[in-house]
Amino acid sequence: MVPENTSEFFLTPPVKWAGGKRWLAERIEKLWKVHSDKRYVEPFCGGMAVALYINPERALLNDINVHLINLYRQIKNGLAMTIEMRNDRDLYYEYRERFNALVGAQGQETAEAAELFYYLNRTCFNGLCRFNNSGMFNVPFGRYRKINYRQDFREYLSSFRRWDFSSVDFQEMEISSGDFIYADPPYDVEFTHYSKVDFSWQDQKRLVKWLAGLDCPVVLSNQSTDRIRDLYQSYGFELSIVEAPRYISSNGNRNKTEEIIATIRTGS
Ligand SMILES: C[S@@+](CC[C@H](N)C(=O)[O-])C[C@H]1O[C@@H](n2cnc3c(N)ncnc32)[C@H](O)[C@@H]1O
């Protein structure tokens, strides 16, 4: 049975992830509720803040980051932590080296890689996830006073067992009219480096074209820039603008940023 999602009970991401959309989840849920008989699909699931909040019966969660998806798949298989976890610089660099050696030896889809990735994510600088050109994780040690590490991920099991996970470029996903898509790509900013591959302006255009050509309801969010609004509108998306709970600095001032929520075929 799917637990009723009330504001008192919802799961939060097991990882720290840049661009988390927990703050948009109630809005996305309203759009989703009309289509809740459909499979819920996120091509850019990241930390899954929205999926975990909505807790759909069926879901396909995809992200190009293979380490993140390996962690989710291992959690689905009942992952429990066996490595020692401490907020310690030497241990951090030892595990980072071990993780990179495993990845280099084709061991990236193992439970050990998932455990190490979880530890690195919690312990590294700002929860960043960056790789050098050879695909090696290169984020330095973080500066946290205290870190709460999970020993197991049991609370996610009932949801993850109903959900599928994949790690492909969004355009390779198989989508049908029985799906509902929430797409949260990397922001339209000059520097987006979540993975080995950047998400370029060409990718932003490729994405909107792909989404517009499907035959299911789509909700798309992004930073509200002039060119993003023009692009989304030119493909027939309806736009609404919301204030984002983050700031950007310009000329010494802190300015609030705006987020676009673009919809097509949602019936709203
Ligand atoms: C803004 S984050 C998503 C955050 C997520 N909504 C959350 O709440 O945590 C964008 C994600 O897109 C992924 N990504 C980047 N390029 C991709 C591609 N071509 N196909 C699929 N995923 C991609 C990144 O790895 C990153 O996790």
The ligand as a MOL file (V3000), in Angstrom:
LIG
                    3D

  0  0  0     0  0            999 V3000
M  V30 BEGIN CTAB
M  V30 COUNTS 27 29 0 0 0
M  V30 BEGIN ATOM
M  V30 1 C 18.7110 20.1670 -11.4370 0
M  V30 2 S 19.3240 18.5080 -11.2270 0 CHG=1
M  V30 3 C 17.8570 17.6380 -10.7750 0
M  V30 4 C 17.5250 17.8590 -9.3230 0
M  V30 5 C 16.3070 17.0990 -8.8440 0
M  V30 6 N 15.0770 17.6250 -9.4090 0
M  V30 7 C 16.2290 17.1270 -7.3170 0
M  V30 8 O 15.2090 17.5570 -6.7600 0
M  V30 9 O 17.2160 16.7230 -6.6810 0 CHG=-1
M  V30 10 C 19.6150 17.9830 -12.8760 0
M  V30 11 C 20.0840 16.5580 -13.0480 0
M  V30 12 O 20.1890 16.2630 -14.4460 0
M  V30 13 C 21.1930 15.2700 -14.6370 0
M  V30 14 N 21.5650 15.2900 -16.0670 0
M  V30 15 C 22.4290 16.1370 -16.6950 0
M  V30 16 N 22.4620 15.8620 -18.0280 0
M  V30 17 C 21.5910 14.8450 -18.2480 0
M  V30 18 C 21.1680 14.1410 -19.4300 0
M  V30 19 N 21.6480 14.4370 -20.6510 0
M  V30 20 N 20.2420 13.1500 -19.2970 0
M  V30 21 C 19.7600 12.8190 -18.0660 0
M  V30 22 N 20.1420 13.4440 -16.9080 0
M  V30 23 C 21.0230 14.4660 -17.0000 0
M  V30 24 C 22.2800 15.6750 -13.6440 0
M  V30 25 O 23.0960 14.5690 -13.3220 0
M  V30 26 C 21.4550 16.2240 -12.4480 0
M  V30 27 O 21.2890 15.2470 -11.4480 0
M  V30 END ATOM
M  V30 BEGIN BOND
M  V30 1 1 1 2
M  V30 2 1 2 3
M  V30 3 1 2 10
M  V30 4 1 3 4
M  V30 5 1 4 5
M  V30 6 1 5 6
M  V30 7 1 5 7
M  V30 8 2 7 8
M  V30 9 1 7 9
M  V30 10 1 10 11
M  V30 11 1 11 12
M  V30 12 1 11 26
M  V30 13 1 12 13
M  V30 14 1 13 14
M  V30 15 1 13 24
M  V30 16 1 14 15
M  V30 17 1 14 23
M  V30 18 2 15 16
M  V30 19 1 16 17
M  V30 20 1 17 18
M  V30 21 2 17 23
M  V30 22 1 18 19
M  V30 23 2 18 20
M  V30 24 1 20 21
M  V30 25 2 21 22
M  V30 26 1 22 23
M  V30 27 1 24 25
M  V30 28 1 24 26
M  V30 29 1 26 27
M  V30 END BOND
M  V30 END CTAB
M  END
